[in-house]
C-alpha cells in the first residue's frame, strides 16, 4: 500500500467534487473555491495582457468557462489516478498480468471515467472494482452537470445583454433615460411598463449572477450591450426620478422603489465575484440636461445632498464599470 498516494487522491477528489457540486448545484453559493480563484486569476491576467481592449476581453467568458471544465476533468483524472496508485497491484494488465504503471493508471482512469472500459486493465479485488464503478459514476455525473452548467450560463449571458440593450435603448446616459419618458406636457408618460420590465429582468439577472458569478466576466465588445454600463445608467436614472425631478412630476414611486430594490439585489452579487467598490465617488448626473427639455427639477443643493447620501452605493456602481474594463457612464457626451 502507498498511504501517501491514497491521501493525495482522496484530497484531490473531495476538493474537485465539492467544487463541481458547489458551482453547479448550490444556487446561493456562487462559484466553488477552486472555480472562483481560477476565474479571478484568468480575468486579471487577460486584463493585464490585453490592456483592457474590449475585443480581447470578449473571449474572457468562454475561456474561463472552458478552463473551468478542463480543471474539473484534470483534477478528477488526477485524483482517481493517485487513488489507484495507492496499491501497486490495484490494476493489472489483462495481456501481461503485470501491475499497471503510471501510464497504465492514467489510461485506465481516462477510459473508465467516460466509457465502460476496453479491458486492457482490470482491478484485482472487489475494493478496486467498486472504486472503478465510482470512477465511471463521477465521469457521467460530470458530463451531465457540465452540460447543464454551460447551457445555463450561455442562456443567462443572452438575458444579460438583452437587459443592457433595453436600458441603453432608452438612453445611453441617465439623463437621456429620464428624458425619454418625458412627454413635454408636465408628466412622465409611458415609463411604467419599461421600468417594470427592466426591474424584472434585473432581478432575474441578479439571481443568475449570484448563482453563476462567471457571468460578471462575460465582457461585451459593445458598451451598449454591457450590463456593467447599463446597471449604473439605470440606477442613476432612478436617482434622478427619486431626487432630481420635482415632486409633482415624479413617476410612480412604487415602480421606482421596486426597480431600486432590483439594483440592490444585483449589487449584493459583487462580493461573490471579488468586485470591490471604487475608491472615489463618480460625478453626479447633470440636471441642466433635463432643464433644457423643460423638465421641472429639484434645487441643485437638495439634489447634491441626496446624491451625497448615496456615495457608498455609487462607488459600487463605479466599481462594476471598472471591474468590467469600462468607464463611468455615459456612453457618450
Number of C-alpha atoms within 10 A of each C-alpha: 11 13 12 13 18 19 15 17 24 15 13 19 22 14 18 22 17 14 19 25 15 19 25 20 15 14 15 16 16 24 26 22 16 17 24 20 14 16 24 16 12 17 21 14 12 16 19 11 12 13 11 15 15 19 13 15 23 16 16 24 23 16 16 21 23 12 16 20 18 12 16 21 18 12 18 25 24 19 26 28 25 24 25 26 24 19 16 13 17 23 25 20 17 14 9 10 11 12 20 24 15 13 9 17 23 19 17 25 25 21 16 22 25 16 12 11 17 10 12 14 23 20 21 14 12 10 10 18 15 12 17 22 14 15 23 21 14 19 21 15 14 21 15 11 15 18 11 12 19 16 11 14 21 16 11 18 24 11 17 26 20 16 24 24 19 17 25 25 14 17 22 22 24 28 22 17 21 22 21 16 17 20 13 12 9 13 15 20 14 13 16 15 11 15 20 16 14 19 23 16 19 25 19 18 23 23 18 24 28 26 23 27 26 27 20 23 24 26 26 21 15 11 21 20 22 23 29 28 28 30 23 24 28 28 21 24 23 24 21 26 22 21 20 25 22 15 13 9 15 19 22 14 12 11 18 22 14 16 23 19 15 22 23 16 18 20 20 14 22 21 13 20 22 12 18 16 21 18 11 13 18 16 11 16 22 13 19 13 13 20 13 10 12 14 23 19 20 17 13 13 9 12 21 16 11 16 21 14 11 13 15 15 18 23 17 23 28 25 26 26 22 18 23 23 16 20 16 18 24 19 17 6 6
